[in-house]
Amino acid sequence: MAMMEIEKEMDVQDSHILARQRTKEREILLDYDYKKCAGCSICVALCPKKALQEGPLQEIAKGLDAPPVLIDLDACAFCGMCVNFCPTKAFRMTVAEIAAKENKEAVHASDAEAQA
């Protein structure tokens, strides 16, 4: 069985850090708005992949514009733990199904093969 191809990318828009994971079936967008983040580090403690770490706390304490939490895109499994437990709702996750029509055709093709 071939490995499922997973693409990941990160983008920054204003105070939003946008992490994307894309497969043939779906695209998951993790939207971290660091302006909403209180820096409590609950997400850092909960992350099963240790993909979240505390940001530059000294700089933040001095009033510099920096995210209190940093995301390691390579480690992130897009599991949603940070979304579920963030008390300030700084994390949002959306899942979009991709090419449902193509997937249905593939399912029908495999059904036909099974009946043959």
ZAMARGU-4260 file (C-alpha; in steps of 0.2 Angstrom, whole numbers, plus 5000, padded with zeros to 4 digits):
<rodrens>
0) 5000/5000/5000 | 5007/5017/4995 | 5010/5030/5009 | 4997/5043/5010 | 5004/5059/5003
5) 5002/5073/5016 | 5007/5091/5012 | 5009/5104/5026 | 5012/5123/5025 | 5011/5138/5036
10) 5006/5155/5033 | 5004/5171/5043 | 4991/5184/5041 | 4990/5198/5054 | 4989/5190/5071
15) 4984/5173/5063 | 4996/5159/5061 | 4988/5147/5048 | 4994/5129/5048 | 4987/5118/5034
20) 4988/5099/5031 | 4982/5093/5015 | 4979/5075/5008 | 4969/5069/4993 | 4954/5068/5004
25) 4954/5083/5015 | 4962/5099/5020 | 4963/5104/5038 | 4966/5122/5043 | 4973/5126/5060
30) 4970/5145/5064 | 4980/5151/5079 | 4976/5169/5083 | 4990/5174/5095 | 4981/5190/5100
35) 4968/5180/5108 | 4981/5169/5117 | 4983/5172/5135 | 5000/5162/5136 | 4993/5150/5149
40) 5002/5135/5140 | 4988/5123/5143 | 4990/5118/5124 | 5009/5116/5126 | 5006/5104/5141
45) 4992/5094/5132 | 4999/5092/5114 | 5002/5074/5112 | 5015/5077/5098 | 5024/5091/5108
50) 5021/5102/5092 | 5018/5117/5103 | 5030/5126/5113 | 5031/5143/5123 | 5036/5158/5112
55) 5049/5171/5117 | 5042/5175/5134 | 5055/5189/5138 | 5050/5198/5122 | 5032/5196/5125
60) 5034/5203/5143 | 5043/5218/5135 | 5028/5221/5125 | 5034/5215/5108 | 5022/5208/5095
65) 5026/5189/5096 | 5015/5174/5098 | 5015/5166/5115 | 5015/5149/5108 | 5024/5142/5093
70) 5019/5128/5082 | 5031/5115/5075 | 5022/5111/5058 | 5032/5095/5055 | 5027/5088/5072
75) 5009/5093/5072 | 4996/5079/5069 | 4981/5091/5067 | 4973/5081/5081 | 4963/5097/5088
80) 4968/5095/5106 | 4974/5113/5107 | 4957/5118/5099 | 4947/5108/5112 | 4956/5114/5127
85) 4961/5133/5124 | 4951/5143/5137 | 4952/5159/5126 | 4948/5150/5109 | 4964/5156/5101
90) 4964/5140/5091 | 4951/5136/5077 | 4951/5121/5066 | 4941/5118/5050 | 4941/5103/5039
95) 4936/5103/5021 | 4933/5088/5011 | 4942/5089/4994 | 4935/5081/4978 | 4921/5071/4985
100) 4916/5067/4967 | 4933/5060/4962 | 4932/5049/4978 | 4915/5043/4974 | 4920/5037/4957
105) 4935/5028/4965 | 4923/5019/4977 | 4912/5014/4962 | 4927/5008/4953 | 4932/4997/4967
110) 4914/4991/4970 | 4914/4985/4951 | 4931/4976/4953 | 4924/4967/4969 | 4909/4961/4959
115) 4919/4955/4944
</rodrens>
